[in-house]
Amino acid sequence: MLSATFLFSLDNTIVADVQAVVSEDLGEIDKLSWLGVAFVLASSSTIITWGKLYGIFSAKWTYITSIVLFEVGSAICGAAPTMNAIIVGRAIAGLGGAGMYVGCLTLLSITTSLRERPIYLASTGVSWGLGTVLGPVVGGAFAESSATWRWAFYINLCIGALFAPVYIFFLPRGDPQKTVSIPKKLLQLDFIGVVLNIGAFVALILAITFGGVLYPWNDGRLVALWIVGGILLIIFGVQQAFCIGTTKERRIFPADFLRQKIMWILFILMNAAATCVFVPTFYIPLFFQFVRGDSPLTAAVRLLPFICVMVFFGLLNGALLSKFGLYMPWYLAGGILTVIGGSLMYTVDVGSTNSGVYGYSILIGIGAGCFIQASFSVAQAKVPHSRASDAGGFIALAQNLGIVLALAISGSVFQNEAYGNLKQLLPSAPEPVLRGAVSGANSEFFTSVPPEMIGRVLESILDAMSKTYVLVITAGAMTIIGSLLMKRERLFLEVAAAG
């Protein structure tokens, strides 16, 4: 199960360092951003649907179905003759990947007790974190090797084949409705909710992702997406609240969770955790590429201090949460550390030392590790066992939304701030050249800049990059506030009393 979670998170970021070679091979550079967007669109818009599917069908075979979808998508990406083909493959892989992730959380709820679950969920977080950070490393390694970028996707087939016997012969069936036929199970699905949810999320995620980067915020296409997405979201909310065409038990979104303050807090803080992980994951390597002239692979390797401490403290959180049941202090400590680390990263400039950057990133890594997966454990402890898959899907949705928002907002801030700074510094330079320089895709720009201007150019870019850490500071502050609104309680007391 951990292998599938690792593959899902790996694929989330693996395109970061293969996009340039993919565009060189397949052309159509204007579609390049869709390599990342297609995957996120498919996974984010279907993740709560998967949560409901696991509550109706056999967990084992639903999980295997999601793996097959992911592998089919990966195969299409690897063999893609055109950019359109690889985009379709990425969407299919994202669809399957979301099912794999929710499936892992569901199967853990079936096979573990409430008290021991946090350590296993922490292991899932470790797999997710490792895959997220190693994605650019693996992608960069294949992009620079004779194997070519295609093996960045084919590798998924090899890993899937290796673990296939485990999935088929050792996973528990976990069927919540053993006596109900498949056609009758299908009739339980909230098809209206599924369509409205996917439509709303696709429109809004496209607007968030492309706004301020590919198109100005007042562009007619973006305005249309905001309007359509907003209308569909309102209709979806009404349909779920009044159970139109469905029932309270069958509706796709667990709206009853919103009546619990703790579930609101956990949802928001999972958004914050994703922000604290993904902003450094993308912008620390970018710092080393711009300032130190590192290759994408070398720059990605420099993330290891960040990921190692995050992994360690994620596991420590799971182990101690299982033992003592205290969760509020982890959020408080994590929030404080991410605020401190984010504030220090905000001060990084051209003259900052490598050790300084490593140290600041370690503070963020420790802080994020303290609460990166805790919300899954707490949420599942707060609902009946039969709702574990709903709780997992609910928090996984928050995690995915956090990733989308963090990358979209930070990308917009960085691109626009850096472009504005460079335009002031080099007013005669064409816009495409400056945009290319900011994205790192135009190395010729830096060779054409007079040597005496290089320092000022880098300062302009780093000034914009530092502003992305305002998101980390904000997320950390939200975590501190959220932790103070939590009860000072121990989970799993009923298990301890029974023992």
N, C-alpha and C positions, 0 to 999 in steps of 0.2 A: 504493500500500500504506500509505503514511504517513497518507493521508486517512482510510482505514478505521480505523486505530489511533486517530487523533484523535477520530473519531466515537464509538468504543467508550468511550474514557476520558471524553469530554464527557458522554455519556449516564449515566456512572457518578455524576456529581455535579450534573447539570443540574436535577434535581428539588429541590435544596436550597432554591432561592429561588422555586419555583413552587408548592410544596405548599399555601401559604396560599390562593392564588387558586383552585387546583384544588378545595380543600375548599369554598370559597365557591360555586363553580360547580356542583359535583356532589354536595355534601353528604357524609354518612357520614364524618365526621372521625375516627371510631374506626378506619377502615381506612387512614388517611393514611400511616402508617409503612410500609405495604406497597408504596408507590411506589418506595422505595429497596430494600427487602428483596427484592422479587420479582426485580429485575434482578440483584442480587448472588447470590441463591440459584441462579438459572438459569446464570449464568456460572461461578460457583465449582464447582458440582456437575458440570459437563460439560467442564471445561477439559482434563482429562487424556484424556477420550474423544476430543475433537477432535485431540489430539496423536497418538493412535493412528490416527484416520481419515486424517490427512495422511500417515501411514506406509504406508497401504494403497492409497488412491485417488489420482487425479490431484490434485495440489496446486492447480492452477488452478481446476478445477471444484468442488472442495470449498470453496475460498475464495469463489467466486462464490455457491455455495449458502448459505454463512454470511451473506454480504452480503444476499442476498434475504430470509433469515429476519429479519435485523436491520431491514431496510426495512419488511417486513410488520408487525413489531412496532411500529415507529415510526408507521406509518400508523394502526394500531389505536389507539395512544395519542392521536394527534392528533384522531381522529374519535370518540373514546370518549364515549358518552352517559351512562355510569354509572361509578362507581368500580371496580366489578368488571371492566368492559371495559378500563379503563386498566391495571389490575393484570395482566390476561392479556397485554396488549400489552407491558408492561414485562418480563414473563417471557420472551416470545418474542424481544424485542430483546436481552435478556441472553444467551439461548442463542446467537443469531447473533453477538453481539458477541464472545463467547469464541472462537468459530471464526475470526472476523476477526483477532483478536489473535494467536492461535497460528499462523494462516495466514501472517501477515506475517513472523513469525519463521522459519517453515519456508521460505517463498519466498526470504528473504534467504540462508538456508543453501544453497539451490540455485543462486542467481545470483551469489554472491560467494565469493571464496577465504577460507580460514581467517584469513589475516593481515589482509585488508582489512575483514573482517566487523565488528569492534568499532565502527568509525565509523558504519556503517550501523545497527547495533543501537542505538548511542547516539542516532542520529536518530529511531529508533522511540521511545526513551525520552523524547526531547524532545517528540514528538507526543503521547505518553501524558501527560507532565507538563503540557503546555499545555492539553490537553483537560480534564484533571482540575481545573486551577485556573480555567480559563475557563468551565467548566460553570456555576457559580453566577452568573458575570457575564452570560453569554448568557441563562440562564434568568431572571435578574432583569430584564434588559432587555426580554424579551418579556412578562414578567408585568406590567411597568409601562407597556407600549405598547398602542396600539390594535390591534395584531396579535393580542393575547391569548396566553395560555400555550400554546395549541395549536400555535403555530408553533415552540415550543421542540422539538417532535417532528417537525413537517413539514419543518423545515430539513434534517433528515437525508435526506429524499427528494430534495431539490434537489441536495445535495452528491453523493449516490449516483448520481443521473442524470448529473451533470456528468462523473464519472469512469468511468461504465459502459463507454464505448468503450475506455478504457485497460485495464480489467480483461478485457474480452472479446478484444481483438485483440493486446495486447502482453505479457500475462503468459505465462511459459513453462508448458508443460503439466505437467512435473514428475511423471510417472507412474512410481512405483517398480516397478509390476508391469504393464507394457504388454500382455503376452500373456494375462493372466488376466481372465476375464469378470467382470462386476459381481456376478452371483449368487455366484460362487466367492469373490470378495473379501468379500462380506457374511458368508459362512460363517466367515471368519477372525476376525470380531469376537468379543470375549469378552463375550457378552451377560450372562452371570451376573455378571461383574465390573462391568459398566456399571450394572446394576440395583442391586447392593449399594452401589456407590460413590455413586450419586445418592441412594439412600435414607438412607445414613449421613450424607452431607453436608447434606442438607436438614434432617434432624432436629437435628443438632448446630448448624448455623448459626442455625436458628430459636431454639434454646435460648440461644445466645450473644447473639443480637441483642436478644431480648425480655427476657432475664434482668436484673432490677434496674432496668428502665426501665418496661416495660408491666406486668410481673408481678414479685412478690417471688421471690427465688431459691428459696424453699421451696414455691412454688405447685405444686399437683399436676400441672398441665399441663406445667410446665417439667421437673419430676422425670421425668415420662413420656417427654418428648423426650430427656432425657439418657440414660435407660435404653435406649430404643429405638435411639438413635444409637450408643451405646456397644456394644450387642450387634451391630448391623449392621456397625460398624467392625471388631470382632473377627472376625466371620465373613468379612468382606471380606479382612482380613489373612491369615487361614488359607487362604481360597480362592486368593489370589494367591501365597502362599508355596508351596503344594503343587500349584498349577496345576490345581485341580479344575474340570473342564469346559473347560479351555483348555490352552495350552502355554506354555513359557517365552517363546517369540517372540511369542505372540499375547496374552498377558495384558495387561490395560489399564494396570496400574501398573508402571512400570519398577523393580521391586523390587531388581534387581541394582545399581541406583545406590546403594542404601543400604549396600552393602558398601564404598563408596569414601568415605573421610573427607572429602575435598574437596567431594563432592556434599552431604553433610550440612551442612557449613559454609555452602556457597552457599545452600542452602534456608533455613537459619535467618537468614542475613544479608539475603536478599531480603525475608523477613518484616520485619526491622528497617528496611530501606530504605523499605518501604511505610508503616510507622509514622511514620518521620521526615518523610514527605511529607504524609500525610493528617491527622495531628493539627493541624499548623499551618494546613493548608488549611481546616479547619473552624472552628478556634477563634480564629484571628487576625481574620477578619471579624466573628465574634461579639463579640470585644472592642470593636471599633469601633462596632458597633451599640449595645451596652449603654452604653459609656462616652462615646462621642462623639455618639451619637444618629444615626449614619449610616443611610441607607437600605440595604437589602440590596445594591443595585447598587454604590453608592459604597464600601461596606465590602469587597465582593469585589474592586474595583479596587485597593484598598490591598494586595492580595496580590502585585502586580506586582514589587516589589523581590525578594521571595522567589522567584518563578517565574523571573525573568530571570537571576538568578545560578545557579539550579539548572540551567536550560537551558544556559547558557554552560559550566559545569563538567562537565555531562553530555557535551557535545560534545567538550570538551577531553580528558576521560577516554577517549572513544572514539578520538580521533585519536592520542593518545600511547600508548594500549594497542596500537593497530595498529603503531605505529612501533617501540616498545621492548619490548613484550610483558610488562612488569612490572605485576602486578596487586595484590600484597599491600600496597604503600605507599598505594595509593588507599583501600583499606578502612581502614587505620590512620589516615590523615589525616582521612578522612570521619567516622570514629567519634569522634575527638577533637573535631572542630569541632561535631558535633551534640550532644555532651555539654556543651560550653561554651555553645552557643546555647540548648539546652533548659534548662540551669541558669539562664541569664539571664532567659529567658521565665518561669521559675517565680517570679522576683522581681517581675514586673510588677504594678503596682497602679493605683489610680485616678489617682495623681499622676504616673505615668510619661508621658514625652513621646512624641509620634509618632515622632520620629527615633530614640529609644531602641528602640521596638518594631520599627521597620524594621531597625535595625542588628542586633538579636538574631535576627530572622527571616532576615536575610541570612546570618548564620553557619550557621544550620541549612540554608539553601538550598545554600550552598557545600558543606557536609559531605555532604548527601544527593546532590547532583549528582556527587560523586566516585565513588559506587558504586551509583547508582540502577539502571543497566542492565548493570553490569560482570559480574554473575553469569551473564547469558545468554551472553556471549562466552566466559567461562572454562568454563562447563559444556559448551558445544558443542565447545570445544577438547579437552575431557577424554574425549570419547566418539567412537566411530567415526562417519564421515560419515553412514552409514545410520541412525544413532540420533539425528540432529540434531533431528528433530521430537519425539522422546520427551524429549530434554533440554530443548527449548523449553517443552513442556507441563509438565514437572516444575518448572521455575523459575517459569513463569507461575502454576502452582498455588500456589506459595509466595507470590507477589506478591498473589494474590487473597485467600489466607488472612490475610496480613498486614493487608490493608485491612479485612477483616471483623473481625478481632480488635481492631485499633486503634480502629475506630469504635465497636464494641460496648463495649469496656472503658472507653474515654474517655467515651462517652455515659453509661454507667452511673455512673461516678465523678462526672461533672459534675452530672447530674440529681439524684443522691441527696445529694451533698455540699451543693449549692446549696439544695435543698429543706430539708435539715436545718438549715442556717445561717439561712434565712429563717424557718423555723418557730420557732427560738429567739428571733429578733428580733421576729416578729409572731405570737405564739402563738394569737391569736384569728382569724387569717385562715384561710378554708377551704382544704383541700388542693388542690382543682381550680384555685383562683385562683393559689396559689403555684406549682403545676406549670406552669400556663400562663405565668406570669411568667418562669420559668426557661427555658422553650422559646422565649421571645421572641414567643409568639403572643398575649400578653395585654397590649397596650400600655395598656389602661385601668387596669391595676394600678398602673403608675408615676404616672399622673395622680391617682390616689386616695391615694397615699402622701404624708404631710406633708413639705413641703420640707426640714425639718431631719432627716428620716430617709432621704432619697434617697441621701446619701453612704454611710451605713451599709449600706443595701440593696445598692448597687453593690459595696461592699467584700466583702459576703457572697458575692455571685455570683462576683466575680473571685477570691476565695480558692479557691472550688471549681474555677474555670477553670484556675488555675495548677497545680492537682494533675494535670491531664491531661498536662502536660509532663514528669511523672515517667516517662511511657511513652517519650517521646523520649530522655530521659536514659538510661533502661534500654536502649533499642534501640541508642543510641550506644555504651554500655558493652559490650553484646554484640558489636557490630561490632569494637571494639578487641580483645576477647578472641579472637574468631574470626580476625581478621587475624594475630594472634600464633601461631595454630595452623596457618597456611598455610605452604607451602613458599616459600622465597626463590628463585623460579625465573622464567625468562622463557618465555612462550608463543611458539608459532609459530617456534621455532628451526629446525625442519626445513624450513620454507618459506624462511627466510633462507639456509640452507645450500644449498638447491637453486638459489636465485637467484645 
